């Protein structure tokens, strides 16, 4: 029996939801308890046993439901490279928040093909909120459609952002925020890119930008934002110059009427 593109996307979305919820259960069972913690790129970039357990839960479900697909996970790297479909997963976006007991962390699970995202889920286990989108469907949280901001002036915009782990990159990012802050309504920093994107898609913030994000940080969230009618634009690398470090790639997300002005300020 032929399955339509929309039906196939919904099937993938159901798998993504189950995987995200399984990871969320692992996180909540460990939240607030003693955890083994290591560091990765810098001494401020932690990974805990909760991250690892949550990714194992995701990989178990994907391995059972979609064994032919590739998986790119923050903690486990990539497996099955060359497959037609790839799952891009962050088992715990907001690890620092999680370790400090701050209730702003999520699970991000997305499936993509050569043309981009097919299905994506950002799951907030603390509030039991599931932000979902497919390539051809409307973005939702539970049974409610996501409605993004349509603000068109910087001075009215609440802008979310985040900062890299590298101190040199952070120093430059601080200067960008200082330039932006007097021109917008305010700036927010939640500490989890996927959550920022989900909030942007649902109108809780008007726009978002950040450098240094990885594919697993943004795969599900950018699909949410695109399906909510926002513009997602890539920030290109800025070479090192004048004693400053190289700035990594990133993204800017904003309503169509705001994207050019915000991009110019933060690029």
N, C-alpha and C positions, 0 to 999 in steps of 0.2 A: 504494500500500500504506500502510495506517495505521501510524503510528509511535506507540508508547505514550509517555507523559510520561517514564518512566524511561529509555527508549531515547533520546529526544531530549536529555535531560539528559546522558546519557553521550556523545552525539555532541558536544555543546558542551564537555564536559570534555576530550575528546580534542583538540579545537582549542586549548583553554586550555593543555593540557600541551605541545603542540608550540610554541605561542607563548612560553610561559615558558622552555622549554629553549633556544629560539633566542636569547632575550634573555640567558639565562645564559651561552651560548657567547660572546656579544659581551663580556660582563663579564669572563669568565675570560681571554679573549685579551688584555685590556688591564690586568688587575689587576697591580699592582706596577710598571707602566711609567709614563713621563711622560704627564701628561694636562693638557689645557686645562681650567681650572676657572673658573666664574663664580659669582656669588652672586645670590640671589633675594630673599626677604622681609627678611632681615637679613644682616649680614656673616658670620654663623655658619651660614647656610643655603646650602650650595653645590650647584651642579649641574655635572657634568663631561661631557666628550664621551662617556664610557662610558654615562651615563644616556641621552643622546640617541641613541646608536647602538642601545642595547638597546630603546628605545621604537620606533625605526624598524623593528627586526626584528619586534616584536610587531605593529605596524600593517601590515606587509607581509603577514604570515600572515592576520591577521583580514580585511584587505582582499580577499585572495584567496578565503578560505574562507567568510566571512560579510559580503559587500559591502553587504548591505541593513541591517546593524546599525549602531547608533551606537557611538562609542568615546569614553570619557573617560580621558585619560591625564594623568599629573602634569606632563609636560613639554610635551605638544602640545595640551592643552586638549580641548574636545569637538568632535566632528564627527558629522554625521548626526543631530542632535537631533530628537526626535519619532518615532524608530523604535520598534518594539515591544520590541526587545531592546537593551540597552546593555552594552558591555564596559567594565569599570572596571579600569585597569591602572596599576601602579607598576613601572616597569622596573628600578628599583634602590632598594629600601627599605633604608636604612642607608648612605647616601652617605658620611657622615663616616667611618664604620667602614671602608668600602671604600678611601677615600683614605688612611687611616692604616695600611692593611694588616691590619686586624682582620678575622678570618674570620666575621663576623656580619652578613651582608647577604643579601637574598633578592629574588626577583622575585615579584610578586603579580598574578594575572590572574583576574578574575571576570566572569561574565555574569549579568545580572539582568533581570527584567521588572518590571511595576508592583507585584508582590507581594513583591519581594525577590530574594535570590540563587537562581540556578538551578544554577550550577556554579562552583567556585572552586579555584584552585591557588596554593599558596605553594611556590616552588621554591628550595631552598638549593643553589646550584651548587658551592660548596666541597665539600660532603659528598655531592653528587648525591642529595639527598633531596627527594622530591616529595610534599607534603601535599595531599590531594585530598578534595573533598566535592561531592555534588550534593544537591539539595533533598530527594530521596526515598531517597538511598542512605546507607550507612554511611561515615563519614570514615575515610580510610586514609592510610598512608605506605608507598608501595610495595605489598607484599602484606599488610602488617600493619594490623589495625584500630586506630584511635586510641582510647585509653582515658583519659578525663579524670579529674581528681581528684574524690573525693567527700568531702573534708575538710569538717568542719562547725564547727570552732572557729578563731577568728582566731589564737590562740596557736600553732596548728600549721600555719598557712598561709604558704607561700612566695609572695610577691606581686611580680609584675612591674609596672613602670611606665615612663614616659618623660617627657621635659620639653620644653616649647615652646622656640622660638627667641627669643621676646621676653623680654628680661631682667626686665621687670616681672612677667610671668606666671610666670617661673621662680622669682622670689622668693617668690611665694605658694605655688607648688608645693613649694618647699623646706620651708615651714612645715607643709604637709599631710604630707609624708614624716616630718618630725620627730614629728608627733603619732601617725602610724601605726606607726613603727618599734618602739617599746617593746611594742606589742600583738600583733605577728605573729612568726612564726619568723624571717623576714628579708625583705629587699627586694632585687630584682634590676633592673638597667637595662641591657638589651642594646643599645639604640640603634636598633631596627628594630621598629616596631609589628606588622607582618605576621608577623615571626618570633616575637615575644612571643605572639601569638595562636595560631600553630601549636604552639608549646611548651605553651601553656595547654590546647589541645585534646588534646594527647598526654600530659598529666600531668607534663610536665617542670617546670612551675610550677603552683601551685594556682589562682591568680587573677591578674587583670590590670586595671589602670585607667590611663587617660591622657586628658588634655584637649588640644585642638588638633589631633587627628588629622583627616585628610581622607578622603573616600570611598575614594580609591585605596589608602590605608594599610590599611583595615580590611575592604574588601568581601569578599575571599576568606577572610580570617581569621575574621571573625564567622560566616560560614557553617560553617566547620570547627568552631567552638566550639558553635554551636547544634546541629549534628548530633551532636556528642559528648555532648550532654546538659547543657551549661552554660547559665546564664542570662546573656543580654546585655542590659544596661540602659543607656539613654542618660543622660548627664550634661548637664543644661541649662546654658545660659549664666548666669553669676553677674554681675550688674551691678557696675560700679565703685562703690566706697564706701569711706569712711574713708581716703582717700589711696591705695587700692590699685586696680590696673587691673582692667578687666573680664576675667573668665575665660571662655574659649571653651567650646563644647560638647565633649563627649567620651563615653567609654564606660566601663562597669565590666563585667567578666566574671568569674563565679565559680560554684562549685557551688550548687545550690538552697539548701542549708542555710546557706551563708555569705553569700549575696548581700546580704541586708538589712543585716547588720552592717557589711560592707565599704562598701556604698553610703553608709550614714550617716556613716562616717568621712571619706570622700573627696569627698562631694558639696558 
